[in-house]
Amino acid sequence: MAKNLTSNKRSVLFWLLTVLPLFAAAGQDDKAYELTLPELIYESSEHFSDIETANLDGLLDRIGDARLVLLGESTHGTAEFYDMRARITRELIEKKGFTIVAVEADWPDATSIDHYIRGTGNKPQFSKKPFSGFPTWMWANHSVSAFVEWLKDYNRRFTSADDAVGFYGLDFYNIASSIEAVLNYLQDVDPWMAEVASRNYSCLMPWAHDPRSYSRVIESGRYHDCGFEVLSVLQDLLNNREFYRQADEQQFFNAEQNARIIRNAERYFRTLHYEDNYSWNQRDQNMFDTLQAILAYHDKTSKAVVWAHNIHVGDARATFSSAIGKFNLGQRVRETYGDSVYLVGFGTDHGTVAAATKWGGPMKVMRVQPSHAETYGRLFHVVKADNFLLPLRN
């Protein structure tokens, strides 16, 4: 049964469409000087009372012909963020022709949803239930379930799975299921190569279900890293791609991506505990590379909606992270696609949230700490509107 995320129906929600100085609008006409900053924000924003009836026409006009729309959130456990992202995504699919939904979830887990909504190829088979890794509530919840059912119903209009809306994961934490997916694929198309891949992956398997411990054992010097072995599997797949593609191109694409994710995850977890900046960049580069691969697999006119945390979808160049050498997904897509990218941030001042006190800990319903007095969060909170969209691009 899907879990309920906590609801912040009495808290203020706001959307930052780009990160620009809020007071830049002041001075554009004399009236601005007569208004306080919260009043100026109120007059410059689009107000709504609830998610389902919110008028999104202005937002869709501003998105225009953008190929990529990145939808953020400031928590991984607030129902309104999920519900509004679903509402915006439905509008983009129906009115703007978007055909890709890519989320901050593990690739193999997301393939189970993709198969469910599109009926693609063979049903993914995993020994571990999808979306059962921490944090389980991030995707196993009623908000996501309702959106998935909408996608399945929407896709009924297409006779080919290739034309339907696809659902993809951008993350790489579920190494065990990715390894399982590659081996299952090879067992069907090339049993001899499956044995070779199994021997190579055996290097990493002791830590596949707890990859955070892999970094510690490598750092201790008690075990050599598995970089060569996991790269060998990917290279073998690529060397035989023409042969494998002839059988089923979609199944090969899935296997190739799982092999790439295993290679990227191995590097990420190997450096996790002693090179923080590098490991952060590894994860967001993997998200960007995976998004690029999805777009390349579809045709050049394909459009993608991305669901991820604000810290991934915002442009890192506008934050202190850039000064210490970090980049993120939002920066990479901006650098590559320019004005064909539209970034949307979500935030709130207070309420409750589904969260945990530590990685792997049990879910708890917690109170959100009110915004600090000297933050944009507090500034938006004092605006006399419960919910609003604030366009900042121009």
QUINOR-V515875 format. One record per run of one state. SS is the DSSP state (alpha for helix, beta for strand, coil for the rest). FROM is the first residue (numbers start at 1). TO is the last residue. If there is no record, write none. Layout:
BEGIN
{{SS | FROM | TO} {SS | FROM | TO}}
END
This chain:
BEGIN
{{coil | 1 | 2} {beta | 3 | 3} {coil | 4 | 5} {beta | 6 | 6} {coil | 7 | 12} {beta | 13 | 16} {coil | 17 | 21} {alpha | 22 | 25} {coil | 26 | 29} {alpha | 30 | 34} {coil | 35 | 36} {alpha | 37 | 44} {beta | 45 | 47} {coil | 48 | 56} {alpha | 57 | 63} {coil | 64 | 67} {beta | 68 | 71} {coil | 72 | 77} {beta | 78 | 78} {alpha | 79 | 96} {coil | 97 | 99} {beta | 100 | 106} {alpha | 107 | 118} {coil | 119 | 135} {alpha | 136 | 138} {coil | 139 | 140} {beta | 141 | 141} {alpha | 142 | 155} {coil | 156 | 160} {alpha | 161 | 163} {coil | 164 | 165} {beta | 166 | 171} {coil | 172 | 174} {alpha | 175 | 189} {coil | 190 | 190} {alpha | 191 | 205} {coil | 206 | 211} {alpha | 212 | 220} {coil | 221 | 226} {alpha | 227 | 239} {coil | 240 | 240} {alpha | 241 | 247} {coil | 248 | 248} {alpha | 249 | 270} {coil | 271 | 275} {alpha | 276 | 297} {coil | 298 | 303} {beta | 304 | 307} {coil | 308 | 309} {alpha | 310 | 313} {coil | 314 | 315} {alpha | 316 | 318} {coil | 319 | 319} {alpha | 320 | 324} {coil | 325 | 328} {alpha | 329 | 340} {beta | 341 | 348} {coil | 349 | 350} {beta | 351 | 355} {coil | 356 | 363} {beta | 364 | 368} {coil | 369 | 375} {alpha | 376 | 381} {coil | 382 | 386} {beta | 387 | 390} {coil | 391 | 394}}
END
